[in-house]
């Protein structure tokens, strides 16, 4: 059984959301970059989406997700 990296990252991010007691019903994206010059294998907008819901800066949310 092959593991899907997108699903694995999504599951990790959902776990971090739950751990921080943030709203679980957040609709965020995990996907592959479309830019051929991208420096990443995957990206997510979870910090941007959550920042609006929890009233914190996206960078602060991203740091808490780590």
PDB file of N, CA, C and O in Angstrom:
ATOM      1  N   UNK A   1       0.843  -1.182   0.000  1.00  0.00           N
ATOM      2  CA  UNK A   1       0.000   0.000   0.000  1.00  0.00           C
ATOM      3  C   UNK A   1       0.887   1.244   0.000  1.00  0.00           C
ATOM      4  O   UNK A   1       1.707   1.428   0.900  1.00  0.00           O
ATOM      5  N   UNK A   2       0.722   2.088  -1.004  1.00  0.00           N
ATOM      6  CA  UNK A   2       1.516   3.300  -1.128  1.00  0.00           C
ATOM      7  C   UNK A   2       0.847   4.442  -0.369  1.00  0.00           C
ATOM      8  O   UNK A   2      -0.362   4.650  -0.475  1.00  0.00           O
ATOM      9  N   UNK A   3       1.645   5.171   0.390  1.00  0.00           N
ATOM     10  CA  UNK A   3       1.126   6.296   1.154  1.00  0.00           C
ATOM     11  C   UNK A   3       1.107   7.550   0.286  1.00  0.00           C
ATOM     12  O   UNK A   3       2.043   7.803  -0.472  1.00  0.00           O
ATOM     13  N   UNK A   4       0.049   8.323   0.401  1.00  0.00           N
ATOM     14  CA  UNK A   4      -0.104   9.560  -0.353  1.00  0.00           C
ATOM     15  C   UNK A   4       0.470  10.716   0.469  1.00  0.00           C
ATOM     16  O   UNK A   4      -0.053  11.010   1.543  1.00  0.00           O
ATOM     17  N   UNK A   5       1.532  11.380  -0.005  1.00  0.00           N
ATOM     18  CA  UNK A   5       2.136  12.472   0.760  1.00  0.00           C
ATOM     19  C   UNK A   5       1.164  13.610   1.074  1.00  0.00           C
ATOM     20  O   UNK A   5       1.222  14.195   2.156  1.00  0.00           O
ATOM     21  N   UNK A   6       0.266  13.924   0.127  1.00  0.00           N
ATOM     22  CA  UNK A   6      -0.717  14.982   0.382  1.00  0.00           C
ATOM     23  C   UNK A   6      -1.616  14.613   1.551  1.00  0.00           C
ATOM     24  O   UNK A   6      -1.879  15.446   2.418  1.00  0.00           O
ATOM     25  N   UNK A   7      -2.085  13.382   1.583  1.00  0.00           N
ATOM     26  CA  UNK A   7      -2.966  12.939   2.660  1.00  0.00           C
ATOM     27  C   UNK A   7      -2.216  12.885   3.985  1.00  0.00           C
ATOM     28  O   UNK A   7      -2.765  13.227   5.033  1.00  0.00           O
ATOM     29  N   UNK A   8      -0.964  12.454   3.933  1.00  0.00           N
ATOM     30  CA  UNK A   8      -0.160  12.387   5.156  1.00  0.00           C
ATOM     31  C   UNK A   8       0.021  13.785   5.758  1.00  0.00           C
ATOM     32  O   UNK A   8      -0.139  13.960   6.966  1.00  0.00           O
ATOM     33  N   UNK A   9       0.354  14.778   4.930  1.00  0.00           N
ATOM     34  CA  UNK A   9       0.519  16.146   5.426  1.00  0.00           C
ATOM     35  C   UNK A   9      -0.804  16.689   5.938  1.00  0.00           C
ATOM     36  O   UNK A   9      -0.841  17.344   6.980  1.00  0.00           O
ATOM     37  N   UNK A  10      -1.882  16.428   5.226  1.00  0.00           N
ATOM     38  CA  UNK A  10      -3.206  16.873   5.672  1.00  0.00           C
ATOM     39  C   UNK A  10      -3.517  16.311   7.055  1.00  0.00           C
ATOM     40  O   UNK A  10      -3.984  17.040   7.931  1.00  0.00           O
ATOM     41  N   UNK A  11      -3.263  15.033   7.255  1.00  0.00           N
ATOM     42  CA  UNK A  11      -3.534  14.396   8.543  1.00  0.00           C
ATOM     43  C   UNK A  11      -2.681  14.994   9.661  1.00  0.00           C
ATOM     44  O   UNK A  11      -3.166  15.193  10.775  1.00  0.00           O
ATOM     45  N   UNK A  12      -1.420  15.279   9.367  1.00  0.00           N
ATOM     46  CA  UNK A  12      -0.536  15.897  10.364  1.00  0.00           C
ATOM     47  C   UNK A  12      -1.047  17.289  10.729  1.00  0.00           C
ATOM     48  O   UNK A  12      -1.060  17.656  11.904  1.00  0.00           O
ATOM     49  N   UNK A  13      -1.465  18.059   9.736  1.00  0.00           N
ATOM     50  CA  UNK A  13      -1.972  19.405  10.003  1.00  0.00           C
ATOM     51  C   UNK A  13      -3.276  19.372  10.789  1.00  0.00           C
ATOM     52  O   UNK A  13      -3.478  20.193  11.684  1.00  0.00           O
ATOM     53  N   UNK A  14      -4.156  18.443  10.471  1.00  0.00           N
ATOM     54  CA  UNK A  14      -5.399  18.299  11.247  1.00  0.00           C
ATOM     55  C   UNK A  14      -5.064  17.962  12.697  1.00  0.00           C
ATOM     56  O   UNK A  14      -5.684  18.498  13.615  1.00  0.00           O
ATOM     57  N   UNK A  15      -4.095  17.086  12.909  1.00  0.00           N
ATOM     58  CA  UNK A  15      -3.664  16.755  14.264  1.00  0.00           C
ATOM     59  C   UNK A  15      -3.136  17.966  15.008  1.00  0.00           C
ATOM     60  O   UNK A  15      -3.404  18.126  16.199  1.00  0.00           O
ATOM     61  N   UNK A  16      -2.384  18.827  14.320  1.00  0.00           N
ATOM     62  CA  UNK A  16      -1.862  20.042  14.949  1.00  0.00           C
ATOM     63  C   UNK A  16      -2.986  21.016  15.277  1.00  0.00           C
ATOM     64  O   UNK A  16      -2.940  21.690  16.305  1.00  0.00           O
ATOM     65  N   UNK A  17      -3.986  21.094  14.420  1.00  0.00           N
ATOM     66  CA  UNK A  17      -5.145  21.952  14.687  1.00  0.00           C
ATOM     67  C   UNK A  17      -5.857  21.474  15.948  1.00  0.00           C
ATOM     68  O   UNK A  17      -6.196  22.281  16.814  1.00  0.00           O
ATOM     69  N   UNK A  18      -6.082  20.186  16.054  1.00  0.00           N
ATOM     70  CA  UNK A  18      -6.749  19.608  17.229  1.00  0.00           C
ATOM     71  C   UNK A  18      -5.910  19.847  18.482  1.00  0.00           C
ATOM     72  O   UNK A  18      -6.445  20.219  19.526  1.00  0.00           O
ATOM     73  N   UNK A  19      -4.612  19.635  18.381  1.00  0.00           N
ATOM     74  CA  UNK A  19      -3.704  19.807  19.523  1.00  0.00           C
ATOM     75  C   UNK A  19      -3.750  21.233  20.068  1.00  0.00           C
ATOM     76  O   UNK A  19      -3.627  21.440  21.276  1.00  0.00           O
ATOM     77  N   UNK A  20      -3.924  22.211  19.188  1.00  0.00           N
ATOM     78  CA  UNK A  20      -3.960  23.616  19.593  1.00  0.00           C
ATOM     79  C   UNK A  20      -5.363  24.097  19.961  1.00  0.00           C
ATOM     80  O   UNK A  20      -5.561  25.286  20.210  1.00  0.00           O
ATOM     81  N   UNK A  21      -6.331  23.190  19.998  1.00  0.00           N
ATOM     82  CA  UNK A  21      -7.723  23.530  20.329  1.00  0.00           C
ATOM     83  C   UNK A  21      -8.302  24.604  19.407  1.00  0.00           C
ATOM     84  O   UNK A  21      -9.061  25.468  19.847  1.00  0.00           O
ATOM     85  N   UNK A  22      -7.937  24.540  18.131  1.00  0.00           N
ATOM     86  CA  UNK A  22      -8.499  25.434  17.139  1.00  0.00           C
ATOM     87  C   UNK A  22      -9.705  24.764  16.503  1.00  0.00           C
ATOM     88  O   UNK A  22      -9.870  23.551  16.631  1.00  0.00           O
ATOM     89  N   UNK A  23     -10.560  25.532  15.813  1.00  0.00           N
ATOM     90  CA  UNK A  23     -11.742  24.944  15.172  1.00  0.00           C
ATOM     91  C   UNK A  23     -11.348  23.867  14.159  1.00  0.00           C
ATOM     92  O   UNK A  23     -10.553  24.117  13.253  1.00  0.00           O
ATOM     93  N   UNK A  24     -11.906  22.688  14.321  1.00  0.00           N
ATOM     94  CA  UNK A  24     -11.553  21.558  13.449  1.00  0.00           C
ATOM     95  C   UNK A  24     -12.197  21.646  12.070  1.00  0.00           C
ATOM     96  O   UNK A  24     -11.719  21.015  11.127  1.00  0.00           O
ATOM     97  N   UNK A  25     -13.261  22.410  11.941  1.00  0.00           N
ATOM     98  CA  UNK A  25     -13.974  22.466  10.670  1.00  0.00           C
ATOM     99  C   UNK A  25     -13.373  23.512   9.722  1.00  0.00           C
ATOM    100  O   UNK A  25     -14.100  24.240   9.046  1.00  0.00           O
ATOM    101  N   UNK A  26     -12.059  23.574   9.683  1.00  0.00           N
ATOM    102  CA  UNK A  26     -11.351  24.507   8.813  1.00  0.00           C
ATOM    103  C   UNK A  26     -11.136  23.847   7.452  1.00  0.00           C
ATOM    104  O   UNK A  26     -10.650  22.719   7.367  1.00  0.00           O
ATOM    105  N   UNK A  27     -11.500  24.559   6.402  1.00  0.00           N
ATOM    106  CA  UNK A  27     -11.365  24.037   5.043  1.00  0.00           C
ATOM    107  C   UNK A  27     -10.079  24.585   4.435  1.00  0.00           C
ATOM    108  O   UNK A  27     -10.049  25.715   3.946  1.00  0.00           O
ATOM    109  N   UNK A  28      -9.012  23.778   4.467  1.00  0.00           N
ATOM    110  CA  UNK A  28      -7.731  24.218   3.928  1.00  0.00           C
ATOM    111  C   UNK A  28      -7.264  23.265   2.837  1.00  0.00           C
ATOM    112  O   UNK A  28      -7.800  22.169   2.673  1.00  0.00           O
ATOM    113  N   UNK A  29      -6.253  23.708   2.095  1.00  0.00           N
ATOM    114  CA  UNK A  29      -5.755  22.980   0.931  1.00  0.00           C
ATOM    115  C   UNK A  29      -4.347  22.454   1.194  1.00  0.00           C
ATOM    116  O   UNK A  29      -3.519  23.143   1.789  1.00  0.00           O
ATOM    117  N   UNK A  30      -4.088  21.249   0.753  1.00  0.00           N
ATOM    118  CA  UNK A  30      -2.738  20.700   0.665  1.00  0.00           C
ATOM    119  C   UNK A  30      -2.596  20.233  -0.777  1.00  0.00           C
ATOM    120  O   UNK A  30      -3.398  19.435  -1.262  1.00  0.00           O
ATOM    121  N   UNK A  31      -1.566  20.738  -1.459  1.00  0.00           N
ATOM    122  CA  UNK A  31      -1.427  20.388  -2.876  1.00  0.00           C
ATOM    123  C   UNK A  31       0.032  20.512  -3.314  1.00  0.00           C
ATOM    124  O   UNK A  31       0.893  20.952  -2.553  1.00  0.00           O
ATOM    125  N   UNK A  32       0.281  20.114  -4.555  1.00  0.00           N
ATOM    126  CA  UNK A  32       1.595  20.241  -5.166  1.00  0.00           C
ATOM    127  C   UNK A  32       1.686  21.605  -5.845  1.00  0.00           C
ATOM    128  O   UNK A  32       0.708  22.058  -6.440  1.00  0.00           O
ATOM    129  N   UNK A  33       2.844  22.270  -5.768  1.00  0.00           N
ATOM    130  CA  UNK A  33       2.993  23.559  -6.454  1.00  0.00           C
ATOM    131  C   UNK A  33       2.882  23.380  -7.968  1.00  0.00           C
ATOM    132  O   UNK A  33       3.329  22.370  -8.511  1.00  0.00           O
ATOM    133  N   UNK A  34       2.291  24.351  -8.641  1.00  0.00           N
ATOM    134  CA  UNK A  34       2.180  24.291 -10.097  1.00  0.00           C
ATOM    135  C   UNK A  34       3.338  25.017 -10.773  1.00  0.00           C
ATOM    136  O   UNK A  34       3.595  24.802 -11.957  1.00  0.00           O
ATOM    137  N   UNK A  35       4.028  25.861 -10.043  1.00  0.00           N
ATOM    138  CA  UNK A  35       5.180  26.597 -10.570  1.00  0.00           C
ATOM    139  C   UNK A  35       6.387  25.666 -10.656  1.00  0.00           C
ATOM    140  O   UNK A  35       6.791  25.081  -9.651  1.00  0.00           O
ATOM    141  N   UNK A  36       6.953  25.529 -11.823  1.00  0.00           N
ATOM    142  CA  UNK A  36       8.093  24.621 -12.009  1.00  0.00           C
ATOM    143  C   UNK A  36       9.339  25.087 -11.259  1.00  0.00           C
ATOM    144  O   UNK A  36      10.255  24.294 -11.039  1.00  0.00           O
ATOM    145  N   UNK A  37       9.390  26.351 -10.867  1.00  0.00           N
ATOM    146  CA  UNK A  37      10.525  26.892 -10.124  1.00  0.00           C
ATOM    147  C   UNK A  37      10.290  26.864  -8.617  1.00  0.00           C
ATOM    148  O   UNK A  37      11.092  27.404  -7.855  1.00  0.00           O
ATOM    149  N   UNK A  38       9.220  26.251  -8.191  1.00  0.00           N
ATOM    150  CA  UNK A  38       8.886  26.212  -6.763  1.00  0.00           C
ATOM    151  C   UNK A  38       9.966  25.484  -5.981  1.00  0.00           C
ATOM    152  O   UNK A  38      10.588  24.545  -6.479  1.00  0.00           O
ATOM    153  N   UNK A  39      10.176  25.922  -4.772  1.00  0.00           N
ATOM    154  CA  UNK A  39      11.191  25.343  -3.899  1.00  0.00           C
ATOM    155  C   UNK A  39      10.586  24.335  -2.921  1.00  0.00           C
ATOM    156  O   UNK A  39      11.257  23.915  -1.978  1.00  0.00           O
ATOM    157  N   UNK A  40       9.348  23.948  -3.130  1.00  0.00           N
ATOM    158  CA  UNK A  40       8.661  23.060  -2.190  1.00  0.00           C
ATOM    159  C   UNK A  40       8.083  21.854  -2.917  1.00  0.00           C
ATOM    160  O   UNK A  40       7.815  21.903  -4.117  1.00  0.00           O
ATOM    161  N   UNK A  41       7.897  20.773  -2.168  1.00  0.00           N
ATOM    162  CA  UNK A  41       7.254  19.581  -2.714  1.00  0.00           C
ATOM    163  C   UNK A  41       5.740  19.664  -2.559  1.00  0.00           C
ATOM    164  O   UNK A  41       4.994  19.203  -3.424  1.00  0.00           O
ATOM    165  N   UNK A  42       5.290  20.251  -1.455  1.00  0.00           N
ATOM    166  CA  UNK A  42       3.865  20.429  -1.163  1.00  0.00           C
ATOM    167  C   UNK A  42       3.662  21.807  -0.550  1.00  0.00           C
ATOM    168  O   UNK A  42       4.603  22.402  -0.025  1.00  0.00           O
ATOM    169  N   UNK A  43       2.436  22.313  -0.616  1.00  0.00           N
ATOM    170  CA  UNK A  43       2.114  23.558   0.069  1.00  0.00           C
ATOM    171  C   UNK A  43       0.747  23.432   0.715  1.00  0.00           C
ATOM    172  O   UNK A  43      -0.044  22.555   0.366  1.00  0.00           O
ATOM    173  N   UNK A  44       0.479  24.322   1.664  1.00  0.00           N
ATOM    174  CA  UNK A  44      -0.825  24.372   2.313  1.00  0.00           C
ATOM    175  C   UNK A  44      -1.141  25.815   2.681  1.00  0.00           C
ATOM    176  O   UNK A  44      -0.242  26.606   2.964  1.00  0.00           O
ATOM    177  N   UNK A  45      -2.422  26.147   2.674  1.00  0.00           N
ATOM    178  CA  UNK A  45      -2.871  27.467   3.091  1.00  0.00           C
ATOM    179  C   UNK A  45      -3.453  27.442   4.504  1.00  0.00           C
ATOM    180  O   UNK A  45      -4.177  28.361   4.890  1.00  0.00           O
ATOM    181  N   UNK A  46      -3.147  26.410   5.270  1.00  0.00           N
ATOM    182  CA  UNK A  46      -3.760  26.229   6.583  1.00  0.00           C
ATOM    183  C   UNK A  46      -3.491  27.409   7.514  1.00  0.00           C
ATOM    184  O   UNK A  46      -4.389  27.810   8.255  1.00  0.00           O
ATOM    185  N   UNK A  47      -2.292  27.974   7.500  1.00  0.00           N
ATOM    186  CA  UNK A  47      -1.984  29.097   8.393  1.00  0.00           C
ATOM    187  C   UNK A  47      -2.806  30.330   8.022  1.00  0.00           C
ATOM    188  O   UNK A  47      -3.277  31.049   8.903  1.00  0.00           O
ATOM    189  N   UNK A  48      -2.978  30.574   6.740  1.00  0.00           N
ATOM    190  CA  UNK A  48      -3.775  31.723   6.296  1.00  0.00           C
ATOM    191  C   UNK A  48      -5.242  31.555   6.684  1.00  0.00           C
ATOM    192  O   UNK A  48      -5.872  32.492   7.173  1.00  0.00           O
ATOM    193  N   UNK A  49      -5.772  30.373   6.467  1.00  0.00           N
ATOM    194  CA  UNK A  49      -7.179  30.111   6.785  1.00  0.00           C
ATOM    195  C   UNK A  49      -7.412  30.192   8.292  1.00  0.00           C
ATOM    196  O   UNK A  49      -8.374  30.811   8.746  1.00  0.00           O
ATOM    197  N   UNK A  50      -6.533  29.568   9.057  1.00  0.00           N
ATOM    198  CA  UNK A  50      -6.693  29.567  10.509  1.00  0.00           C
ATOM    199  C   UNK A  50      -6.501  30.947  11.117  1.00  0.00           C
ATOM    200  O   UNK A  50      -7.157  31.280  12.104  1.00  0.00           O
ATOM    201  N   UNK A  51      -5.615  31.755  10.548  1.00  0.00           N
ATOM    202  CA  UNK A  51      -5.345  33.072  11.126  1.00  0.00           C
ATOM    203  C   UNK A  51      -6.616  33.910  11.198  1.00  0.00           C
ATOM    204  O   UNK A  51      -6.818  34.654  12.157  1.00  0.00           O
ATOM    205  N   UNK A  52      -7.454  33.793  10.206  1.00  0.00           N
ATOM    206  CA  UNK A  52      -8.725  34.519  10.210  1.00  0.00           C
ATOM    207  C   UNK A  52      -9.659  33.993  11.293  1.00  0.00           C
ATOM    208  O   UNK A  52     -10.380  34.765  11.925  1.00  0.00           O
ATOM    209  N   UNK A  53      -9.646  32.693  11.503  1.00  0.00           N
ATOM    210  CA  UNK A  53     -10.561  32.071  12.468  1.00  0.00           C
ATOM    211  C   UNK A  53     -10.148  32.303  13.917  1.00  0.00           C
ATOM    212  O   UNK A  53     -11.000  32.474  14.789  1.00  0.00           O
ATOM    213  N   UNK A  54      -8.825  32.310  14.178  1.00  0.00           N
ATOM    214  CA  UNK A  54      -8.354  32.410  15.563  1.00  0.00           C
ATOM    215  C   UNK A  54      -7.869  33.808  15.921  1.00  0.00           C
ATOM    216  O   UNK A  54      -7.540  34.063  17.079  1.00  0.00           O
ATOM    217  N   UNK A  55      -7.818  34.722  14.949  1.00  0.00           N
ATOM    218  CA  UNK A  55      -7.450  36.100  15.230  1.00  0.00           C
ATOM    219  C   UNK A  55      -5.971  36.314  15.502  1.00  0.00           C
ATOM    220  O   UNK A  55      -5.607  37.222  16.250  1.00  0.00           O
ATOM    221  N   UNK A  56      -5.120  35.501  14.914  1.00  0.00           N
ATOM    222  CA  UNK A  56      -3.671  35.653  15.051  1.00  0.00           C
ATOM    223  C   UNK A  56      -3.053  35.849  13.672  1.00  0.00           C
ATOM    224  O   UNK A  56      -3.677  35.564  12.650  1.00  0.00           O
ATOM    225  N   UNK A  57      -1.830  36.335  13.663  1.00  0.00           N
ATOM    226  CA  UNK A  57      -1.111  36.505  12.400  1.00  0.00           C
ATOM    227  C   UNK A  57      -0.797  35.133  11.797  1.00  0.00           C
ATOM    228  O   UNK A  57      -0.544  34.180  12.535  1.00  0.00           O
ATOM    229  N   UNK A  58      -0.810  35.023  10.475  1.00  0.00           N
ATOM    230  CA  UNK A  58      -0.513  33.739   9.836  1.00  0.00           C
ATOM    231  C   UNK A  58       0.827  33.142  10.262  1.00  0.00           C
ATOM    232  O   UNK A  58       0.938  31.929  10.435  1.00  0.00           O
ATOM    233  N   UNK A  59       1.833  33.980  10.429  1.00  0.00           N
ATOM    234  CA  UNK A  59       3.149  33.471  10.834  1.00  0.00           C
ATOM    235  C   UNK A  59       3.089  32.858  12.232  1.00  0.00           C
ATOM    236  O   UNK A  59       3.697  31.817  12.479  1.00  0.00           O
ATOM    237  N   UNK A  60       2.360  33.498  13.148  1.00  0.00           N
ATOM    238  CA  UNK A  60       2.222  32.967  14.508  1.00  0.00           C
ATOM    239  C   UNK A  60       1.493  31.627  14.483  1.00  0.00           C
ATOM    240  O   UNK A  60       1.860  30.703  15.209  1.00  0.00           O
ATOM    241  N   UNK A  61       0.473  31.525  13.658  1.00  0.00           N
ATOM    242  CA  UNK A  61      -0.264  30.264  13.524  1.00  0.00           C
ATOM    243  C   UNK A  61       0.658  29.188  12.963  1.00  0.00           C
ATOM    244  O   UNK A  61       0.676  28.063  13.463  1.00  0.00           O
ATOM    245  N   UNK A  62       1.424  29.526  11.930  1.00  0.00           N
ATOM    246  CA  UNK A  62       2.343  28.555  11.321  1.00  0.00           C
ATOM    247  C   UNK A  62       3.372  28.062  12.335  1.00  0.00           C
ATOM    248  O   UNK A  62       3.694  26.875  12.365  1.00  0.00           O
ATOM    249  N   UNK A  63       3.883  28.963  13.158  1.00  0.00           N
ATOM    250  CA  UNK A  63       4.861  28.559  14.173  1.00  0.00           C
ATOM    251  C   UNK A  63       4.246  27.608  15.191  1.00  0.00           C
ATOM    252  O   UNK A  63       4.911  26.684  15.659  1.00  0.00           O
ATOM    253  N   UNK A  64       2.984  27.827  15.537  1.00  0.00           N
ATOM    254  CA  UNK A  64       2.313  26.929  16.483  1.00  0.00           C
ATOM    255  C   UNK A  64       2.016  25.569  15.858  1.00  0.00           C
ATOM    256  O   UNK A  64       1.937  24.563  16.563  1.00  0.00           O
ATOM    257  N   UNK A  65       1.855  25.536  14.551  1.00  0.00           N
ATOM    258  CA  UNK A  65       1.606  24.265  13.873  1.00  0.00           C
ATOM    259  C   UNK A  65       2.827  23.361  13.899  1.00  0.00           C
ATOM    260  O   UNK A  65       2.706  22.138  13.835  1.00  0.00           O
ATOM    261  N   UNK A  66       4.008  23.971  13.995  1.00  0.00           N
ATOM    262  CA  UNK A  66       5.236  23.183  14.037  1.00  0.00           C
ATOM    263  C   UNK A  66       5.343  22.556  15.385  1.00  0.00           C
ATOM    264  O   UNK A  66       6.306  21.839  15.657  1.00  0.00           O
TER     265      UNK A  66
END
